[in-house]
């Protein structure tokens, strides 16, 4: 394990490994439940949930695995797609709508069926800012299907997006439980000690689960590899921003040097990531990735 990772006490929750370690296991599902309950309406608060299979088969390779970070179902039937998105990509909103259709369609029943559906939520934790909201301070977006009078037409399909870069509060400014969760997402990997503001029982569990020193050797190796291409990706995106190549371009298109994106793709391919996921992170085509 490299010295760079050893300097960190806690896992980075914005990496795939860190996100799934903290929120994607039965052992730690209380963390996911607590976080989701900060953004869900009162009537859909979760007491328990089960993790669901996120494989959805269709006609082409890119569609065979819906890129859900987590897919789960509450005990009362609500379905949740919980997604961590590090960088912008083409047609991000289109993709959210498309993936939300899977948990809707899977509710179909054979024979006589009255078409009653359980609610479906997409919760997106975004480490970027929407181009069409970059001049606004509001970072929590709650999207519903409404009519011409701004009245809710259908209340069982909702999209909740959180633009993390807009959350600027320091520890002394944290007021709500939701504030504390966003502070965790933004700062956990840079902390050396548990902040005084995060003393609730759920954060005790989170800090215990996030401590790298408690990982198995296999987990440390997996995290180190995952952290490497997370940092490579961040460098590509940051470089693109500095050069101004992400302004006014196609939503989410990563404009870093192609050689850098190829190196990221090679690293991800070596780790066994799917072609769809590599395309998502690098913007390279399926053919380009398969030739590597």
N, C-alpha and C positions, 0 to 999 in steps of 0.2 A: 504494500500500500504506500502511496507516495506521501511525501511530507506535507503537501498542500492539503490533503484530506485529513491528515492527522491533526492539523491545527484546528479543525472544526470539532466542536463537542457534540453538536446536534445535526441530524440529517437535514438536508435541504428539501422542504416539502414541495418545491417547484420542479423537482426532478420526477420522472416517472417512478423510479424506485422509491423515493421518499414519500410521494403521494400515496402509493399503494401500500407501503409499509405502515403508514399512519392511519389510513382510512379504508383500505381495501381488504381487511382480514376480519374474521369473526372475533378474534381476540380484542381488536380495537374498534369494533363497530360503534361502540358508545361515543367515540370521537366524531364519527360521521353523523350520527343521529343528532348530537348536540349542535354541530355546525349547521346542518340542514334546518334545524328548528329555529335558527336565528333569521333565516330568510323566507321561510314558508308562512303562509297565512295561518292564523290561529286554528281554523277548522281542520287543517291538514297537518297538524303537528304529529311527529312520529314518536311512538313508544318503542317499536321494534321494527327491524327490517331483515330481509334475507338478500344475499347477493345472488344475482341472476346470471345466466349464461349470456354473454354478449356476442355470440356467433350468429350471424344472419346470412343465409346463403341466397345468392341471386345469380344473375346471368354472367357477370364478369369478375375478374380477379379483384379489382378494387372494391367491389361491393360485398365480397364474401365475408369480410370481417368489418363490421361497423366499428369505427374508431371511438368507442366509448372508453373513457378511463375507468369508470365504474358504472355498473347498471344494477339497480336494486329495487326491491318491491317492499313497501310497508305492509304491516300486518293487516291494515284496513284496505289494501288494494292499490294504493297510489304507486305509480312507477316513476323512478327517478334515473335520469342520465346525469351523472356528475362528471364534469369534464374539466381537465386542466389544460389550458392552451398557452404555450409559451410565446409563440410568434404569430403574427398575422398570416393569413393564407387567402388564396383566391376564394371568393364566394363563401366566406365563413358562415354568414347568416343562412344562405341556401343549404349548406351542409347540416346546420342545426335542425332545420325544418325536415330535411330528408331523414336524418337519423331518428327524429322523434316519431316518424311514421312507423318504425319497427315495433315499439311497444304498443302502439295503437293496433296494428294489424294482428299481432299475436294474441289479442284478446278475442278474436273471432271464434265462434263456437259452431260446431257442425249441427246440422238439423235446424229445428226451429230456434231462432234467436232474435231477441228484440232490439239488438244493437246497443244495449246499454254498455257504456265504457267507464272504466276507472280513470281517474285523473292521471295525466302524464306531465311531468316536469322535466325541463332541461335546466340544469344549474351549471353555468359556465364561469370558472375562475380564470380570468384572463390577465396575463402579464403583459398586456399591451392596451392601447387606447384606440377605440374606434375612430376612424378618420372623421366621421360625421358627428362625433361628440368631443373632439379634441379641444374645443374652446369652452366646454362646460365643466363645472366643478363636480357635478353629480356623477358618482361612480357606481351606483346601484341602479340597474335597469330592470323593471318588472314589466314584461311584455305579455299582453293578452289579445285575443281576437275580439275586436269591437266593431260596432256599426257606425253609420255616418254621424250619429249623435253622441259618439264616444261612450256608448253604453255597451257593457260586456255582452257579446252575442253568445259566446261559448266559454264557460268558466273551467273546463276540464283540461285545457291545454295551455301551459304557461312556460315562458322562457325567462329565466333570471340570470342576468349577467353582472359580474363584478369586475370593474376595471381596476386592478390592484395598483398600478402606478399612480393613480390619483389619490390613493390613501396616504396622507403625509403625516399623520399624528405620531407624536413621540409618546413614550411611556406615560409621562405625567399628564397627557391630554386624553388618555383612554377613559371613556365614560361608560359605554354599554358593553355587554357581553359580545356583541357583534364586532365592536371596535377591537376587542382583544383577539378575536379570531383573525381578523385581517392583519393585525400586528404580528401574529404568529406566522402567517404566510409570508409576510414581507421580511421578517427579521430573524426567524428561528435559527437559521444556519450561522448567523453572525453572533449569536449570544454565547457567552461562556457560563452564565449563571441564570437561574430562573428569576425573571423580574418580580418585584414585589407586587406589581399590579395583577399578576397571573397566579393567584393563590387558590382558585377554585379547584375542587376535586378533579374535574375533568382535565384540567391543565396539568395536574400532578401526573395523571396517567399519560398524557401526551408527552411530557418531558422524559418520562421513564422510557416510553416506546421509542423516542427520537434519539436517545443517547447512543452514539456510534460505538462507544467502548463495549456496549452490551451485545453488539452484533456478533454473529458467528463469523468465522473466517470466510466462509462462502458468501455471506451477506456483505461483508466489507469489500470483498473483491467485486461483487456485482455492483455495489454502490459506487465504488471508485470508477469502474468502467462507465457507468451511467452518468456520473458526474462529469467525466471527461467530455463526452459529446454534448452534454448540456452546456458546458462552458464554451465549447467550440461554437455551438449554435448561437449562444449569447454574443460571442465575439463577432460572428457574421452579421447578426442583426444590428448590433451597436455600430459596427463599421458602416453598414448601409445607411443608418440614420445620420451618422456624421457626414457622410458624403452627399446626403440629401436625396438619395436615390429611392427612398421609400415614400417621399411626399408626392401626392398627386398621382401615384401609380395605381395599378390594380390592387384591390384590397388584399393584404396578406402576402403579396409576392415578395419573397426574400431576394434581395438584389445583391447579396454579397458576391465576392469573386467566385467564379464557378469552381476553381481549383479547391477553394476552402470547402464548398458544399460537397464536392466529390469526396474529400477526406472525411467529412462527417458521415456521408453515406457509407463509405467503406467501413468505418468504425461500427456503425449501427448494423450493417450487414454481417460483420464478424460476430456480433452479439446475438445474431439470430432474429433480429427484428423483421417484421413483415414488410414487403414491398410497399404496401399502402401507407404504413407508418413512416417509412423512409421518405416517400414522396411528400407526405404531410410536413415533415421537418425541413426538407432540403429544397423542395420545388423541382427536383429532377424528375424526368419522365420514367415510366416503367422500363422502357427499352434501355435508357441510360444506366439505370440501376442494375439491370440484369447483365449488362456488359462488363460491370466492374469485376 
